C-alpha cells in the first residue's frame, strides 16, 4: 500500500507542494536580484526578476554610469546572473561622441537564492571608477527568495 501511495505521489503534481510544506519553504517563492547602487549623491535600489530572454534587458542609467543586471532562469532555478557596468564617455573636446564603454562584467553561474534573515550579498560591494575623472560607482547585489 505504501509503495502504491509513493508511486501516486511521485507521479502527481502534488509532490513538490507537499515537499515544500514539509520543509518549511514557500512553494510560491520566486528569486529576485536586489542591487544597491551608489554614484555620488545618487542612491538607487533595484529588483530584477528572472528572464528567459537576456537580450531584452535594458541598462539603468545612474548619472554617467549604466548598470545592467541580467538574471537568466525562471521562478524555480537561476541558470546564471551577469552584471554589466558601463560609463558614458560623453563628447570629446572636438564634439565627437565617445560613446558608452564597458567598465566591468561579472558572471555568477547557478547561484542559490538566500533564504531567511541575515547578510545575503552575492557580490560584496564592488567599486568602479570612470577613466577620466575618477568618479566612483559602487554596487552590492543579493539574490533572495520572495
C-alpha positions in Angstrom: 0.0 0.0 0.0 2.8 2.4 0.9 4.5 1.6 -2.3 1.5 2.5 -4.4 0.9 5.7 -2.5 4.5 6.7 -3.0 4.2 6.0 -6.8 1.0 8.0 -6.9 2.6 11.0 -5.2 5.7 10.8 -7.3 3.6 10.8 -10.5 1.4 13.7 -9.4 1.9 17.4 -9.3 1.2 17.3 -5.5 4.6 16.1 -4.6 6.5 19.4 -4.9 3.9 21.2 -2.9 3.9 18.5 -0.2 7.7 18.6 0.0 7.7 22.4 0.2 5.2 22.3 3.1 7.2 19.6 4.9 10.5 21.6 4.5 9.0 25.0 5.5 9.8 26.5 2.1 7.2 28.7 0.4 6.3 26.9 -2.8 5.4 30.3 -4.4 8.7 32.0 -3.5 10.5 33.4 -6.6 14.1 34.6 -6.7 14.7 38.3 -7.2 18.1 40.0 -7.5 18.3 43.1 -5.2 21.0 45.6 -6.1 22.0 48.7 -4.2 23.7 51.2 -6.5 25.6 54.4 -5.5 27.2 57.1 -7.5 27.9 60.5 -5.9 24.8 61.6 -4.1 22.6 59.2 -6.1 21.4 56.0 -4.4 19.3 53.5 -6.3 17.8 50.2 -5.2 16.7 47.8 -7.9 15.0 44.4 -8.1 15.4 42.2 -11.1 13.3 39.1 -11.8 14.4 36.1 -13.9 14.0 36.2 -17.6 14.4 33.8 -20.5 15.5 36.5 -22.9 18.6 38.3 -21.8 18.8 40.5 -24.9 15.7 42.4 -23.8 17.1 43.6 -20.5 17.8 47.4 -20.5 20.6 49.1 -18.6 19.6 51.5 -15.8 21.2 55.0 -16.0 22.8 56.3 -12.8 24.3 59.7 -13.7 27.1 58.9 -16.2 27.2 55.2 -15.4 24.8 52.5 -16.6 24.2 49.3 -14.8 22.6 46.2 -16.3 21.6 43.1 -14.2 20.7 40.0 -16.3 19.1 37.2 -14.4 18.5 34.2 -16.7 16.2 31.4 -15.4 12.7 31.0 -14.1 10.8 31.0 -10.8 12.4 27.7 -9.8 16.0 27.9 -10.9 18.5 30.6 -11.9 20.9 29.5 -14.7 23.2 32.5 -14.4 23.5 36.2 -13.5 25.5 38.6 -15.5 26.2 42.2 -14.2 27.5 44.9 -16.5 28.7 48.4 -15.7 29.2 50.9 -18.4 30.4 54.5 -18.5 29.0 57.1 -20.8 32.1 59.0 -22.0 30.0 61.8 -23.5 31.6 64.0 -26.1 35.3 64.7 -26.8 36.7 68.3 -26.9 36.1 68.3 -30.7 32.4 67.5 -30.2 32.6 63.9 -31.4 30.7 61.3 -29.4 32.8 59.0 -27.3 30.0 56.6 -26.6 29.2 54.1 -23.9 32.1 51.9 -22.7 32.0 48.7 -20.8 33.9 49.0 -17.5 33.1 45.8 -15.8 31.4 42.4 -16.3 30.7 39.8 -13.7 29.2 36.3 -14.1 27.7 34.1 -11.5 26.8 30.5 -12.5 23.7 28.8 -11.0 23.7 31.0 -7.8 21.4 29.9 -5.0 18.9 32.4 -3.5 19.4 33.4 0.1 16.6 32.3 2.4 15.9 33.9 5.8 17.4 36.8 7.6 21.0 38.0 7.8 23.6 39.0 5.3 23.0 37.7 1.8 25.4 39.5 -0.5 26.1 37.7 -3.8 28.7 40.2 -5.0 30.0 42.0 -2.0 30.4 45.8 -2.6 32.1 46.4 -5.9 33.8 49.7 -6.5 34.4 51.0 -10.1 36.0 54.3 -11.3 35.4 56.1 -14.6 38.7 56.6 -16.5 39.0 60.4 -16.9 37.8 62.0 -13.7 37.9 59.0 -11.3 34.2 59.2 -10.4 33.2 56.3 -8.2 30.3 53.9 -8.8 29.5 51.0 -6.4 27.0 48.2 -6.3 26.1 45.4 -4.0 23.7 42.6 -5.1 21.9 39.8 -3.3 19.8 37.0 -4.7 16.8 36.5 -2.4 13.6 34.4 -2.5 10.4 36.3 -2.1 
